[in-house]
Amino acid sequence: MPQIATIAGHVTYTPGDGAPMVIPRGPVEVELAPDSAVLSWEAADRVVGSTAIPRTQFDEYVADGKITLKDGSGA
């Protein structure tokens, strides 16, 4: 079940072998799995951004306060 979270700090993902891309601050939808987290956000008007990041990286962002879950719980 997806959760709502907020990007509150510098959060990046790396598409393929490319350079890291910044996920904009603001609301995101998060779908957690044991080994990954899928984040979806509105990148522009009617344009959705989406990426999967390793669960360990997601947990670090939460622990650092860069991603906050809406219900206030940890990852």
mmCIF file of the N, C-alpha and C atoms, coordinates in Angstrom:
data_MODEL
# 
_entry.id   MODEL 
# 
loop_
_atom_site.group_PDB 
_atom_site.id 
_atom_site.type_symbol 
_atom_site.label_atom_id 
_atom_site.label_alt_id 
_atom_site.label_comp_id 
_atom_site.label_asym_id 
_atom_site.label_entity_id 
_atom_site.label_seq_id 
_atom_site.pdbx_PDB_ins_code 
_atom_site.Cartn_x 
_atom_site.Cartn_y 
_atom_site.Cartn_z 
_atom_site.occupancy 
_atom_site.B_iso_or_equiv 
_atom_site.pdbx_formal_charge 
_atom_site.auth_seq_id 
_atom_site.auth_comp_id 
_atom_site.auth_asym_id 
_atom_site.auth_atom_id 
_atom_site.pdbx_PDB_model_num 
ATOM 1   N N  . MET A 1 1  ? 0.842  -1.182 0.000   1.00 0.00 ? 1  MET A N  1 
ATOM 2   C CA . MET A 1 1  ? 0.000  0.000  0.000   1.00 0.00 ? 1  MET A CA 1 
ATOM 3   C C  . MET A 1 1  ? 0.889  1.248  0.000   1.00 0.00 ? 1  MET A C  1 
ATOM 4   N N  . PRO A 1 2  ? 0.672  2.150  -0.939  1.00 0.00 ? 2  PRO A N  1 
ATOM 5   C CA . PRO A 1 2  ? 1.501  3.356  -1.020  1.00 0.00 ? 2  PRO A CA 1 
ATOM 6   C C  . PRO A 1 2  ? 1.324  4.249  0.206   1.00 0.00 ? 2  PRO A C  1 
ATOM 7   N N  . GLN A 1 3  ? 2.389  4.955  0.538   1.00 0.00 ? 3  GLN A N  1 
ATOM 8   C CA . GLN A 1 3  ? 2.384  5.936  1.612   1.00 0.00 ? 3  GLN A CA 1 
ATOM 9   C C  . GLN A 1 3  ? 2.664  7.301  1.011   1.00 0.00 ? 3  GLN A C  1 
ATOM 10  N N  . ILE A 1 4  ? 2.198  8.342  1.679   1.00 0.00 ? 4  ILE A N  1 
ATOM 11  C CA . ILE A 1 4  ? 2.525  9.702  1.274   1.00 0.00 ? 4  ILE A CA 1 
ATOM 12  C C  . ILE A 1 4  ? 3.689  10.172 2.138   1.00 0.00 ? 4  ILE A C  1 
ATOM 13  N N  . ALA A 1 5  ? 4.649  10.806 1.498   1.00 0.00 ? 5  ALA A N  1 
ATOM 14  C CA . ALA A 1 5  ? 5.808  11.330 2.199   1.00 0.00 ? 5  ALA A CA 1 
ATOM 15  C C  . ALA A 1 5  ? 6.135  12.698 1.619   1.00 0.00 ? 5  ALA A C  1 
ATOM 16  N N  . THR A 1 6  ? 7.090  13.362 2.241   1.00 0.00 ? 6  THR A N  1 
ATOM 17  C CA . THR A 1 6  ? 7.544  14.665 1.756   1.00 0.00 ? 6  THR A CA 1 
ATOM 18  C C  . THR A 1 6  ? 9.056  14.634 1.600   1.00 0.00 ? 6  THR A C  1 
ATOM 19  N N  . ILE A 1 7  ? 9.511  15.097 0.452   1.00 0.00 ? 7  ILE A N  1 
ATOM 20  C CA . ILE A 1 7  ? 10.943 15.299 0.258   1.00 0.00 ? 7  ILE A CA 1 
ATOM 21  C C  . ILE A 1 7  ? 11.266 16.625 0.930   1.00 0.00 ? 7  ILE A C  1 
ATOM 22  N N  . ALA A 1 8  ? 12.088 16.557 1.977   1.00 0.00 ? 8  ALA A N  1 
ATOM 23  C CA . ALA A 1 8  ? 12.372 17.738 2.780   1.00 0.00 ? 8  ALA A CA 1 
ATOM 24  C C  . ALA A 1 8  ? 13.840 18.148 2.721   1.00 0.00 ? 8  ALA A C  1 
ATOM 25  N N  . GLY A 1 9  ? 14.628 17.443 1.932   1.00 0.00 ? 9  GLY A N  1 
ATOM 26  C CA . GLY A 1 9  ? 16.050 17.745 1.829   1.00 0.00 ? 9  GLY A CA 1 
ATOM 27  C C  . GLY A 1 9  ? 16.575 17.324 0.472   1.00 0.00 ? 9  GLY A C  1 
ATOM 28  N N  . HIS A 1 10 ? 17.884 17.258 0.351   1.00 0.00 ? 10 HIS A N  1 
ATOM 29  C CA . HIS A 1 10 ? 18.537 16.899 -0.910  1.00 0.00 ? 10 HIS A CA 1 
ATOM 30  C C  . HIS A 1 10 ? 18.469 15.380 -1.096  1.00 0.00 ? 10 HIS A C  1 
ATOM 31  N N  . VAL A 1 11 ? 17.583 14.947 -2.002  1.00 0.00 ? 11 VAL A N  1 
ATOM 32  C CA . VAL A 1 11 ? 17.362 13.527 -2.286  1.00 0.00 ? 11 VAL A CA 1 
ATOM 33  C C  . VAL A 1 11 ? 17.620 13.310 -3.767  1.00 0.00 ? 11 VAL A C  1 
ATOM 34  N N  . THR A 1 12 ? 18.443 12.311 -4.092  1.00 0.00 ? 12 THR A N  1 
ATOM 35  C CA . THR A 1 12 ? 18.775 12.048 -5.490  1.00 0.00 ? 12 THR A CA 1 
ATOM 36  C C  . THR A 1 12 ? 18.537 10.588 -5.844  1.00 0.00 ? 12 THR A C  1 
ATOM 37  N N  . TYR A 1 13 ? 18.479 10.345 -7.137  1.00 0.00 ? 13 TYR A N  1 
ATOM 38  C CA . TYR A 1 13 ? 18.461 8.994  -7.684  1.00 0.00 ? 13 TYR A CA 1 
ATOM 39  C C  . TYR A 1 13 ? 19.357 8.998  -8.906  1.00 0.00 ? 13 TYR A C  1 
ATOM 40  N N  . THR A 1 14 ? 19.836 7.840  -9.308  1.00 0.00 ? 14 THR A N  1 
ATOM 41  C CA . THR A 1 14 ? 20.718 7.743  -10.458 1.00 0.00 ? 14 THR A CA 1 
ATOM 42  C C  . THR A 1 14 ? 20.047 6.895  -11.537 1.00 0.00 ? 14 THR A C  1 
ATOM 43  N N  . PRO A 1 15 ? 19.626 7.524  -12.629 1.00 0.00 ? 15 PRO A N  1 
ATOM 44  C CA . PRO A 1 15 ? 18.999 6.769  -13.710 1.00 0.00 ? 15 PRO A CA 1 
ATOM 45  C C  . PRO A 1 15 ? 20.055 6.024  -14.535 1.00 0.00 ? 15 PRO A C  1 
ATOM 46  N N  . GLY A 1 16 ? 19.980 4.707  -14.531 1.00 0.00 ? 16 GLY A N  1 
ATOM 47  C CA . GLY A 1 16 ? 20.948 3.903  -15.278 1.00 0.00 ? 16 GLY A CA 1 
ATOM 48  C C  . GLY A 1 16 ? 22.359 4.214  -14.828 1.00 0.00 ? 16 GLY A C  1 
ATOM 49  N N  . ASP A 1 17 ? 23.229 4.484  -15.783 1.00 0.00 ? 17 ASP A N  1 
ATOM 50  C CA . ASP A 1 17 ? 24.609 4.836  -15.485 1.00 0.00 ? 17 ASP A CA 1 
ATOM 51  C C  . ASP A 1 17 ? 24.833 6.343  -15.541 1.00 0.00 ? 17 ASP A C  1 
ATOM 52  N N  . GLY A 1 18 ? 23.734 7.105  -15.524 1.00 0.00 ? 18 GLY A N  1 
ATOM 53  C CA . GLY A 1 18 ? 23.830 8.553  -15.662 1.00 0.00 ? 18 GLY A CA 1 
ATOM 54  C C  . GLY A 1 18 ? 24.221 9.260  -14.380 1.00 0.00 ? 18 GLY A C  1 
ATOM 55  N N  . ALA A 1 19 ? 24.175 10.569 -14.459 1.00 0.00 ? 19 ALA A N  1 
ATOM 56  C CA . ALA A 1 19 ? 24.489 11.419 -13.307 1.00 0.00 ? 19 ALA A CA 1 
ATOM 57  C C  . ALA A 1 19 ? 23.314 11.440 -12.342 1.00 0.00 ? 19 ALA A C  1 
ATOM 58  N N  . PRO A 1 20 ? 23.575 11.622 -11.054 1.00 0.00 ? 20 PRO A N  1 
ATOM 59  C CA . PRO A 1 20 ? 22.478 11.707 -10.086 1.00 0.00 ? 20 PRO A CA 1 
ATOM 60  C C  . PRO A 1 20 ? 21.517 12.848 -10.426 1.00 0.00 ? 20 PRO A C  1 
ATOM 61  N N  . MET A 1 21 ? 20.226 12.577 -10.256 1.00 0.00 ? 21 MET A N  1 
ATOM 62  C CA . MET A 1 21 ? 19.168 13.561 -10.504 1.00 0.00 ? 21 MET A CA 1 
ATOM 63  C C  . MET A 1 21 ? 18.496 13.874 -9.172  1.00 0.00 ? 21 MET A C  1 
ATOM 64  N N  . VAL A 1 22 ? 18.124 15.128 -8.991  1.00 0.00 ? 22 VAL A N  1 
ATOM 65  C CA . VAL A 1 22 ? 17.481 15.563 -7.755  1.00 0.00 ? 22 VAL A CA 1 
ATOM 66  C C  . VAL A 1 22 ? 15.972 15.336 -7.848  1.00 0.00 ? 22 VAL A C  1 
ATOM 67  N N  . ILE A 1 23 ? 15.399 14.786 -6.777  1.00 0.00 ? 23 ILE A N  1 
ATOM 68  C CA . ILE A 1 23 ? 13.944 14.688 -6.658  1.00 0.00 ? 23 ILE A CA 1 
ATOM 69  C C  . ILE A 1 23 ? 13.495 15.989 -6.003  1.00 0.00 ? 23 ILE A C  1 
ATOM 70  N N  . PRO A 1 24 ? 12.555 16.716 -6.617  1.00 0.00 ? 24 PRO A N  1 
ATOM 71  C CA . PRO A 1 24 ? 12.178 18.018 -6.065  1.00 0.00 ? 24 PRO A CA 1 
ATOM 72  C C  . PRO A 1 24 ? 11.520 17.901 -4.692  1.00 0.00 ? 24 PRO A C  1 
ATOM 73  N N  . ARG A 1 25 ? 11.728 18.927 -3.867  1.00 0.00 ? 25 ARG A N  1 
ATOM 74  C CA . ARG A 1 25 ? 11.088 18.971 -2.556  1.00 0.00 ? 25 ARG A CA 1 
ATOM 75  C C  . ARG A 1 25 ? 9.578  19.019 -2.739  1.00 0.00 ? 25 ARG A C  1 
ATOM 76  N N  . GLY A 1 26 ? 8.884  18.358 -1.823  1.00 0.00 ? 26 GLY A N  1 
ATOM 77  C CA . GLY A 1 26 ? 7.436  18.352 -1.873  1.00 0.00 ? 26 GLY A CA 1 
ATOM 78  C C  . GLY A 1 26 ? 6.911  16.937 -1.701  1.00 0.00 ? 26 GLY A C  1 
ATOM 79  N N  . PRO A 1 27 ? 5.613  16.759 -1.962  1.00 0.00 ? 27 PRO A N  1 
ATOM 80  C CA . PRO A 1 27 ? 4.993  15.462 -1.725  1.00 0.00 ? 27 PRO A CA 1 
ATOM 81  C C  . PRO A 1 27 ? 5.438  14.392 -2.722  1.00 0.00 ? 27 PRO A C  1 
ATOM 82  N N  . VAL A 1 28 ? 5.559  13.176 -2.232  1.00 0.00 ? 28 VAL A N  1 
ATOM 83  C CA . VAL A 1 28 ? 5.827  12.002 -3.060  1.00 0.00 ? 28 VAL A CA 1 
ATOM 84  C C  . VAL A 1 28 ? 4.968  10.852 -2.556  1.00 0.00 ? 28 VAL A C  1 
ATOM 85  N N  . GLU A 1 29 ? 4.717  9.928  -3.444  1.00 0.00 ? 29 GLU A N  1 
ATOM 86  C CA . GLU A 1 29 ? 4.074  8.677  -3.067  1.00 0.00 ? 29 GLU A CA 1 
ATOM 87  C C  . GLU A 1 29 ? 5.170  7.624  -2.994  1.00 0.00 ? 29 GLU A C  1 
ATOM 88  N N  . VAL A 1 30 ? 5.149  6.815  -1.938  1.00 0.00 ? 30 VAL A N  1 
ATOM 89  C CA . VAL A 1 30 ? 6.199  5.826  -1.719  1.00 0.00 ? 30 VAL A CA 1 
ATOM 90  C C  . VAL A 1 30 ? 5.579  4.442  -1.622  1.00 0.00 ? 30 VAL A C  1 
ATOM 91  N N  . GLU A 1 31 ? 6.119  3.520  -2.394  1.00 0.00 ? 31 GLU A N  1 
ATOM 92  C CA . GLU A 1 31 ? 5.738  2.110  -2.333  1.00 0.00 ? 31 GLU A CA 1 
ATOM 93  C C  . GLU A 1 31 ? 6.966  1.345  -1.857  1.00 0.00 ? 31 GLU A C  1 
ATOM 94  N N  . LEU A 1 32 ? 6.882  0.776  -0.651  1.00 0.00 ? 32 LEU A N  1 
ATOM 95  C CA . LEU A 1 32 ? 8.024  0.085  -0.071  1.00 0.00 ? 32 LEU A CA 1 
ATOM 96  C C  . LEU A 1 32 ? 8.002  -1.411 -0.349  1.00 0.00 ? 32 LEU A C  1 
ATOM 97  N N  . ALA A 1 33 ? 9.171  -1.949 -0.620  1.00 0.00 ? 33 ALA A N  1 
ATOM 98  C CA . ALA A 1 33 ? 9.403  -3.390 -0.755  1.00 0.00 ? 33 ALA A CA 1 
ATOM 99  C C  . ALA A 1 33 ? 10.595 -3.711 0.145   1.00 0.00 ? 33 ALA A C  1 
ATOM 100 N N  . PRO A 1 34 ? 10.844 -4.976 0.417   1.00 0.00 ? 34 PRO A N  1 
ATOM 101 C CA . PRO A 1 34 ? 11.969 -5.317 1.286   1.00 0.00 ? 34 PRO A CA 1 
ATOM 102 C C  . PRO A 1 34 ? 13.318 -4.788 0.801   1.00 0.00 ? 34 PRO A C  1 
ATOM 103 N N  . ASP A 1 35 ? 13.510 -4.694 -0.514  1.00 0.00 ? 35 ASP A N  1 
ATOM 104 C CA . ASP A 1 35 ? 14.813 -4.295 -1.039  1.00 0.00 ? 35 ASP A CA 1 
ATOM 105 C C  . ASP A 1 35 ? 14.826 -2.954 -1.772  1.00 0.00 ? 35 ASP A C  1 
ATOM 106 N N  . SER A 1 36 ? 13.664 -2.308 -1.903  1.00 0.00 ? 36 SER A N  1 
ATOM 107 C CA . SER A 1 36 ? 13.621 -1.054 -2.663  1.00 0.00 ? 36 SER A CA 1 
ATOM 108 C C  . SER A 1 36 ? 12.451 -0.184 -2.215  1.00 0.00 ? 36 SER A C  1 
ATOM 109 N N  . ALA A 1 37 ? 12.503 1.049  -2.684  1.00 0.00 ? 37 ALA A N  1 
ATOM 110 C CA . ALA A 1 37 ? 11.396 1.992  -2.485  1.00 0.00 ? 37 ALA A CA 1 
ATOM 111 C C  . ALA A 1 37 ? 11.149 2.669  -3.825  1.00 0.00 ? 37 ALA A C  1 
ATOM 112 N N  . VAL A 1 38 ? 9.895  2.683  -4.250  1.00 0.00 ? 38 VAL A N  1 
ATOM 113 C CA . VAL A 1 38 ? 9.523  3.367  -5.482  1.00 0.00 ? 38 VAL A CA 1 
ATOM 114 C C  . VAL A 1 38 ? 8.908  4.703  -5.083  1.00 0.00 ? 38 VAL A C  1 
ATOM 115 N N  . LEU A 1 39 ? 9.467  5.784  -5.605  1.00 0.00 ? 39 LEU A N  1 
ATOM 116 C CA . LEU A 1 39 ? 8.983  7.129  -5.315  1.00 0.00 ? 39 LEU A CA 1 
ATOM 117 C C  . LEU A 1 39 ? 8.384  7.714  -6.577  1.00 0.00 ? 39 LEU A C  1 
ATOM 118 N N  . SER A 1 40 ? 7.211  8.335  -6.438  1.00 0.00 ? 40 SER A N  1 
ATOM 119 C CA . SER A 1 40 ? 6.533  8.991  -7.562  1.00 0.00 ? 40 SER A CA 1 
ATOM 120 C C  . SER A 1 40 ? 6.161  10.404 -7.142  1.00 0.00 ? 40 SER A C  1 
ATOM 121 N N  . TRP A 1 41 ? 6.333  11.356 -8.044  1.00 0.00 ? 41 TRP A N  1 
ATOM 122 C CA . TRP A 1 41 ? 6.063  12.757 -7.739  1.00 0.00 ? 41 TRP A CA 1 
ATOM 123 C C  . TRP A 1 41 ? 5.638  13.466 -9.013  1.00 0.00 ? 41 TRP A C  1 
ATOM 124 N N  . GLU A 1 42 ? 5.069  14.654 -8.837  1.00 0.00 ? 42 GLU A N  1 
ATOM 125 C CA . GLU A 1 42 ? 4.706  15.470 -9.987  1.00 0.00 ? 42 GLU A CA 1 
ATOM 126 C C  . GLU A 1 42 ? 5.919  16.313 -10.349 1.00 0.00 ? 42 GLU A C  1 
ATOM 127 N N  . ALA A 1 43 ? 6.547  15.985 -11.474 1.00 0.00 ? 43 ALA A N  1 
ATOM 128 C CA . ALA A 1 43 ? 7.766  16.673 -11.903 1.00 0.00 ? 43 ALA A CA 1 
ATOM 129 C C  . ALA A 1 43 ? 7.441  18.016 -12.563 1.00 0.00 ? 43 ALA A C  1 
ATOM 130 N N  . ALA A 1 44 ? 6.310  18.086 -13.222 1.00 0.00 ? 44 ALA A N  1 
ATOM 131 C CA . ALA A 1 44 ? 5.824  19.299 -13.866 1.00 0.00 ? 44 ALA A CA 1 
ATOM 132 C C  . ALA A 1 44 ? 4.319  19.114 -14.031 1.00 0.00 ? 44 ALA A C  1 
ATOM 133 N N  . ASP A 1 45 ? 3.641  20.130 -14.501 1.00 0.00 ? 45 ASP A N  1 
ATOM 134 C CA . ASP A 1 45 ? 2.201  20.032 -14.681 1.00 0.00 ? 45 ASP A CA 1 
ATOM 135 C C  . ASP A 1 45 ? 1.862  18.837 -15.565 1.00 0.00 ? 45 ASP A C  1 
ATOM 136 N N  . ARG A 1 46 ? 1.162  17.887 -15.009 1.00 0.00 ? 46 ARG A N  1 
ATOM 137 C CA . ARG A 1 46 ? 0.735  16.653 -15.692 1.00 0.00 ? 46 ARG A CA 1 
ATOM 138 C C  . ARG A 1 46 ? 1.889  15.745 -16.111 1.00 0.00 ? 46 ARG A C  1 
ATOM 139 N N  . VAL A 1 47 ? 3.057  15.932 -15.511 1.00 0.00 ? 47 VAL A N  1 
ATOM 140 C CA . VAL A 1 47 ? 4.203  15.078 -15.797 1.00 0.00 ? 47 VAL A CA 1 
ATOM 141 C C  . VAL A 1 47 ? 4.627  14.414 -14.491 1.00 0.00 ? 47 VAL A C  1 
ATOM 142 N N  . VAL A 1 48 ? 4.596  13.088 -14.488 1.00 0.00 ? 48 VAL A N  1 
ATOM 143 C CA . VAL A 1 48 ? 4.932  12.343 -13.281 1.00 0.00 ? 48 VAL A CA 1 
ATOM 144 C C  . VAL A 1 48 ? 6.368  11.845 -13.368 1.00 0.00 ? 48 VAL A C  1 
ATOM 145 N N  . GLY A 1 49 ? 7.104  12.029 -12.278 1.00 0.00 ? 49 GLY A N  1 
ATOM 146 C CA . GLY A 1 49 ? 8.431  11.452 -12.154 1.00 0.00 ? 49 GLY A CA 1 
ATOM 147 C C  . GLY A 1 49 ? 8.326  10.210 -11.288 1.00 0.00 ? 49 GLY A C  1 
ATOM 148 N N  . SER A 1 50 ? 9.147  9.229  -11.558 1.00 0.00 ? 50 SER A N  1 
ATOM 149 C CA . SER A 1 50 ? 9.115  7.993  -10.784 1.00 0.00 ? 50 SER A CA 1 
ATOM 150 C C  . SER A 1 50 ? 10.478 7.330  -10.837 1.00 0.00 ? 50 SER A C  1 
ATOM 151 N N  . THR A 1 51 ? 10.885 6.749  -9.703  1.00 0.00 ? 51 THR A N  1 
ATOM 152 C CA . THR A 1 51 ? 12.142 6.022  -9.654  1.00 0.00 ? 51 THR A CA 1 
ATOM 153 C C  . THR A 1 51 ? 12.102 5.010  -8.528  1.00 0.00 ? 51 THR A C  1 
ATOM 154 N N  . ALA A 1 52 ? 12.937 4.008  -8.651  1.00 0.00 ? 52 ALA A N  1 
ATOM 155 C CA . ALA A 1 52 ? 13.151 3.051  -7.567  1.00 0.00 ? 52 ALA A CA 1 
ATOM 156 C C  . ALA A 1 52 ? 14.556 3.284  -7.027  1.00 0.00 ? 52 ALA A C  1 
ATOM 157 N N  . ILE A 1 53 ? 14.669 3.307  -5.700  1.00 0.00 ? 53 ILE A N  1 
ATOM 158 C CA . ILE A 1 53 ? 15.974 3.434  -5.065  1.00 0.00 ? 53 ILE A CA 1 
ATOM 159 C C  . ILE A 1 53 ? 16.141 2.270  -4.098  1.00 0.00 ? 53 ILE A C  1 
ATOM 160 N N  . PRO A 1 54 ? 17.373 1.896  -3.781  1.00 0.00 ? 54 PRO A N  1 
ATOM 161 C CA . PRO A 1 54 ? 17.581 0.820  -2.805  1.00 0.00 ? 54 PRO A CA 1 
ATOM 162 C C  . PRO A 1 54 ? 16.942 1.169  -1.459  1.00 0.00 ? 54 PRO A C  1 
ATOM 163 N N  . ARG A 1 55 ? 16.390 0.180  -0.800  1.00 0.00 ? 55 ARG A N  1 
ATOM 164 C CA . ARG A 1 55 ? 15.730 0.409  0.486   1.00 0.00 ? 55 ARG A CA 1 
ATOM 165 C C  . ARG A 1 55 ? 16.705 0.994  1.503   1.00 0.00 ? 55 ARG A C  1 
ATOM 166 N N  . THR A 1 56 ? 17.967 0.568  1.468   1.00 0.00 ? 56 THR A N  1 
ATOM 167 C CA . THR A 1 56 ? 18.944 1.108  2.416   1.00 0.00 ? 56 THR A CA 1 
ATOM 168 C C  . THR A 1 56 ? 19.131 2.615  2.213   1.00 0.00 ? 56 THR A C  1 
ATOM 169 N N  . GLN A 1 57 ? 19.142 3.048  0.964   1.00 0.00 ? 57 GLN A N  1 
ATOM 170 C CA . GLN A 1 57 ? 19.274 4.478  0.668   1.00 0.00 ? 57 GLN A CA 1 
ATOM 171 C C  . GLN A 1 57 ? 18.035 5.230  1.151   1.00 0.00 ? 57 GLN A C  1 
ATOM 172 N N  . PHE A 1 58 ? 16.852 4.677  0.901   1.00 0.00 ? 58 PHE A N  1 
ATOM 173 C CA . PHE A 1 58 ? 15.610 5.289  1.375   1.00 0.00 ? 58 PHE A CA 1 
ATOM 174 C C  . PHE A 1 58 ? 15.635 5.424  2.895   1.00 0.00 ? 58 PHE A C  1 
ATOM 175 N N  . ASP A 1 59 ? 16.012 4.348  3.583   1.00 0.00 ? 59 ASP A N  1 
ATOM 176 C CA . ASP A 1 59 ? 16.053 4.369  5.050   1.00 0.00 ? 59 ASP A CA 1 
ATOM 177 C C  . ASP A 1 59 ? 17.037 5.433  5.562   1.00 0.00 ? 59 ASP A C  1 
ATOM 178 N N  . GLU A 1 60 ? 18.158 5.624  4.869   1.00 0.00 ? 60 GLU A N  1 
ATOM 179 C CA . GLU A 1 60 ? 19.120 6.661  5.251   1.00 0.00 ? 60 GLU A CA 1 
ATOM 180 C C  . GLU A 1 60 ? 18.510 8.056  5.086   1.00 0.00 ? 60 GLU A C  1 
ATOM 181 N N  . TYR A 1 61 ? 17.800 8.274  3.976   1.00 0.00 ? 61 TYR A N  1 
ATOM 182 C CA . TYR A 1 61 ? 17.145 9.566  3.760   1.00 0.00 ? 61 TYR A CA 1 
ATOM 183 C C  . TYR A 1 61 ? 16.119 9.842  4.862   1.00 0.00 ? 61 TYR A C  1 
ATOM 184 N N  . VAL A 1 62 ? 15.370 8.829  5.269   1.00 0.00 ? 62 VAL A N  1 
ATOM 185 C CA . VAL A 1 62 ? 14.390 8.997  6.344   1.00 0.00 ? 62 VAL A CA 1 
ATOM 186 C C  . VAL A 1 62 ? 15.101 9.295  7.660   1.00 0.00 ? 62 VAL A C  1 
ATOM 187 N N  . ALA A 1 63 ? 16.142 8.533  7.969   1.00 0.00 ? 63 ALA A N  1 
ATOM 188 C CA . ALA A 1 63 ? 16.881 8.736  9.216   1.00 0.00 ? 63 ALA A CA 1 
ATOM 189 C C  . ALA A 1 63 ? 17.510 10.133 9.277   1.00 0.00 ? 63 ALA A C  1 
ATOM 190 N N  . ASP A 1 64 ? 17.934 10.653 8.129   1.00 0.00 ? 64 ASP A N  1 
ATOM 191 C CA . ASP A 1 64 ? 18.549 11.980 8.059   1.00 0.00 ? 64 ASP A CA 1 
ATOM 192 C C  . ASP A 1 64 ? 17.518 13.110 8.006   1.00 0.00 ? 64 ASP A C  1 
ATOM 193 N N  . GLY A 1 65 ? 16.219 12.777 7.935   1.00 0.00 ? 65 GLY A N  1 
ATOM 194 C CA . GLY A 1 65 ? 15.163 13.784 7.864   1.00 0.00 ? 65 GLY A CA 1 
ATOM 195 C C  . GLY A 1 65 ? 14.963 14.371 6.481   1.00 0.00 ? 65 GLY A C  1 
ATOM 196 N N  . LYS A 1 66 ? 15.594 13.772 5.468   1.00 0.00 ? 66 LYS A N  1 
ATOM 197 C CA . LYS A 1 66 ? 15.449 14.278 4.103   1.00 0.00 ? 66 LYS A CA 1 
ATOM 198 C C  . LYS A 1 66 ? 14.150 13.817 3.458   1.00 0.00 ? 66 LYS A C  1 
ATOM 199 N N  . ILE A 1 67 ? 13.619 12.697 3.945   1.00 0.00 ? 67 ILE A N  1 
ATOM 200 C CA . ILE A 1 67 ? 12.287 12.211 3.562   1.00 0.00 ? 67 ILE A CA 1 
ATOM 201 C C  . ILE A 1 67 ? 11.515 12.028 4.854   1.00 0.00 ? 67 ILE A C  1 
ATOM 202 N N  . THR A 1 68 ? 10.332 12.626 4.928   1.00 0.00 ? 68 THR A N  1 
ATOM 203 C CA . THR A 1 68 ? 9.486  12.437 6.097   1.00 0.00 ? 68 THR A CA 1 
ATOM 204 C C  . THR A 1 68 ? 8.189  11.765 5.670   1.00 0.00 ? 68 THR A C  1 
ATOM 205 N N  . LEU A 1 69 ? 7.831  10.708 6.387   1.00 0.00 ? 69 LEU A N  1 
ATOM 206 C CA . LEU A 1 69 ? 6.595  10.007 6.096   1.00 0.00 ? 69 LEU A CA 1 
ATOM 207 C C  . LEU A 1 69 ? 5.439  10.746 6.733   1.00 0.00 ? 69 LEU A C  1 
ATOM 208 N N  . LYS A 1 70 ? 4.309  10.792 6.036   1.00 0.00 ? 70 LYS A N  1 
ATOM 209 C CA . LYS A 1 70 ? 3.173  11.578 6.497   1.00 0.00 ? 70 LYS A CA 1 
ATOM 210 C C  . LYS A 1 70 ? 2.716  11.198 7.891   1.00 0.00 ? 70 LYS A C  1 
ATOM 211 N N  . ASP A 1 71 ? 2.701  9.888  8.195   1.00 0.00 ? 71 ASP A N  1 
ATOM 212 C CA . ASP A 1 71 ? 2.210  9.454  9.502   1.00 0.00 ? 71 ASP A CA 1 
ATOM 213 C C  . ASP A 1 71 ? 3.263  9.621  10.586  1.00 0.00 ? 71 ASP A C  1 
ATOM 214 N N  . GLY A 1 72 ? 4.456  10.078 10.212  1.00 0.00 ? 72 GLY A N  1 
ATOM 215 C CA . GLY A 1 72 ? 5.504  10.324 11.185  1.00 0.00 ? 72 GLY A CA 1 
ATOM 216 C C  . GLY A 1 72 ? 6.291  9.091  11.578  1.00 0.00 ? 72 GLY A C  1 
ATOM 217 N N  . SER A 1 73 ? 5.933  7.927  11.046  1.00 0.00 ? 73 SER A N  1 
ATOM 218 C CA . SER A 1 73 ? 6.656  6.703  11.416  1.00 0.00 ? 73 SER A CA 1 
ATOM 219 C C  . SER A 1 73 ? 7.939  6.588  10.612  1.00 0.00 ? 73 SER A C  1 
ATOM 220 N N  . GLY A 1 74 ? 8.866  5.813  11.117  1.00 0.00 ? 74 GLY A N  1 
ATOM 221 C CA . GLY A 1 74 ? 10.110 5.565  10.392  1.00 0.00 ? 74 GLY A CA 1 
ATOM 222 C C  . GLY A 1 74 ? 9.888  4.533  9.322   1.00 0.00 ? 74 GLY A C  1 
ATOM 223 N N  . ALA A 1 75 ? 10.920 4.249  8.583   1.00 0.00 ? 75 ALA A N  1 
ATOM 224 C CA . ALA A 1 75 ? 10.826 3.275  7.497   1.00 0.00 ? 75 ALA A CA 1 
ATOM 225 C C  . ALA A 1 75 ? 10.897 1.873  8.023   1.00 0.00 ? 75 ALA A C  1 
# 
